């Protein structure tokens, strides 16, 4: 009978340690998720500057400005533009690009195989 009680105590102890360790693991993973979400929310910007856009697209600032200029020239020349234009907003002399719409522009531009000179 003593053998049975000792094995029960050892089993209970191992089970208790397992529960504590699993609780710590779950707690740490939830904290990491919260930190990642907070970091993403802090980094997300609804509008980006030309510099930020060029870094995002892995292009030079001159290339981003060339895309904007090309699209605006085609719009002025023909009075219309087929497809989606780079989603810019002008505030005074500053140009900002919509982060959400930029993703859609990338998809559409690559599908249409647009070329800029």
BADRENDREN-578540 format. One line per 5 residues: number of its first residue (from 1); their letters; for each residue x, y, z of C-alpha. Coordinates in nm, 2 decimals, padded with zeros to 4 digits, always signed. Layout:
NUM = a = X/Y/Z; ...;
END
This chain:
1 = xxxxx = +00.00/+00.00/+00.00; +00.29/+00.24/+00.07; +00.42/+00.17/-00.28; +00.09/+00.29/-00.43; +00.08/+00.61/-00.22;
6 = xxxxx = +00.44/+00.70/-00.31; +00.37/+00.65/-00.69; +00.05/+00.86/-00.65; +00.24/+01.14/-00.49; +00.51/+01.13/-00.75;
11 = xxxxx = +00.25/+01.12/-01.03; +00.06/+01.41/-00.88; +00.39/+01.61/-00.84; +00.48/+01.55/-01.20; +00.13/+01.65/-01.32;
16 = xxxxx = +00.14/+01.97/-01.11; +00.48/+02.07/-01.25; +00.36/+02.00/-01.60; +00.05/+02.22/-01.55; +00.27/+02.51/-01.41;
21 = xxxxx = +00.52/+02.48/-01.70; +00.25/+02.47/-01.96; +00.08/+02.78/-01.80; +00.41/+02.97/-01.82; +00.46/+02.87/-02.19;
26 = xxxxx = +00.11/+02.98/-02.28; +00.15/+03.30/-02.09; +00.47/+03.39/-02.26; +00.33/+03.31/-02.61; +00.03/+03.54/-02.54;
31 = xxxxx = +00.26/+03.82/-02.43; +00.47/+03.78/-02.74; +00.15/+03.80/-02.96; +00.05/+04.12/-02.77; +00.39/+04.28/-02.82;
36 = xxxxx = +00.39/+04.19/-03.19; +00.04/+04.34/-03.24; +00.14/+04.65/-03.05; +00.46/+04.68/-03.26; +00.26/+04.64/-03.58;
41 = xxxxx = +00.00/+04.90/-03.48; +00.28/+05.15/-03.39; +00.46/+05.09/-03.73; +00.14/+05.11/-03.94; +00.10/+05.44/-04.11;
46 = xxxxx = -00.20/+05.51/-04.33; +00.01/+05.75/-04.54; +00.37/+05.72/-04.63; +00.61/+05.98/-04.76; +00.79/+05.94/-05.10;
51 = xxxxx = +01.10/+05.82/-04.90; +00.90/+05.57/-04.70; +00.72/+05.45/-05.02; +01.05/+05.41/-05.20; +01.19/+05.20/-04.92;
56 = xxxxx = +00.87/+04.99/-04.91; +00.88/+04.93/-05.28; +01.26/+04.88/-05.28; +01.29/+05.16/-05.54; +01.47/+05.49/-05.54;
61 = xxxxx = +01.29/+05.81/-05.46; +01.35/+05.92/-05.82; +01.18/+05.61/-05.95; +00.87/+05.67/-05.74; +00.86/+06.03/-05.86;
66 = xxxxx = +00.90/+05.91/-06.22; +00.60/+05.68/-06.18; +00.39/+05.97/-06.04; +00.51/+06.20/-06.32; +00.45/+05.95/-06.59;
71 = xxxxx = +00.09/+05.87/-06.47; +00.01/+06.24/-06.44; +00.15/+06.32/-06.79; -00.06/+06.04/-06.94; -00.37/+06.16/-06.76;
76 = xxxxx = -00.32/+06.52/-06.88; -00.24/+06.41/-07.24; -00.53/+06.18/-07.29; -00.78/+06.31/-07.03; -00.82/+05.96/-06.88;
81 = xxxxx = -00.60/+05.69/-06.74; -00.66/+05.32/-06.77; -00.60/+05.12/-06.46; -00.52/+05.23/-06.12; -00.29/+05.53/-06.06;
86 = xxxxx = -00.04/+05.54/-05.77; -00.26/+05.64/-05.48; -00.11/+05.98/-05.39; -00.24/+06.27/-05.19; -00.09/+06.62/-05.22;
91 = xxxxx = -00.08/+06.85/-04.92; +00.08/+07.17/-05.03; +00.40/+07.07/-05.19; +00.42/+06.74/-05.00; +00.31/+06.41/-05.16;
96 = xxxxx = +00.18/+06.12/-04.95; +00.09/+05.77/-05.06; -00.19/+05.56/-04.92; -00.05/+05.25/-04.76; -00.36/+05.03/-04.81;
101 = xxxxx = -00.42/+05.15/-05.17; -00.05/+05.10/-05.25; -00.08/+04.73/-05.20; -00.38/+04.72/-05.44; -00.18/+04.93/-05.69;
106 = xxxxx = +00.11/+04.69/-05.68; -00.12/+04.39/-05.75; -00.30/+04.57/-06.04; +00.02/+04.71/-06.19; +00.20/+04.38/-06.19;
111 = xxxxx = -00.11/+04.21/-06.34; -00.12/+04.47/-06.61; +00.26/+04.46/-06.65; +00.28/+04.83/-06.65; +00.61/+04.99/-06.77;
116 = xx = +00.74/+05.33/-06.68; +01.02/+05.52/-06.86;
END
